[in-house]
Amino acid sequence: MGKFDNIPLSLDDFAAETSTHTIMTGPQLKRLFGTKAERQAFIDLMKIITKRTNEANKLTEITKNMRKYAGVLLKLARKAALG
């Protein structure tokens, strides 16, 4: 079982649980992923990223579902680049 399995989607529980597996704090996660759909997309993306597979397979899986992940990736890139 992976560390992003069984993470609840309620905002407070999501933020508390996910913050233990990322460099982001609970409040940051709450601000970034306010909707249930965004939280689910983030969890799904983290599952892909942490899979024990090569980068090409990860990129293929992400690009197949780019519409699902685009908003999350944009928010993560903005957070990483701009704080």
Disulfide bonds with the S-S distance in Angstrom:
none
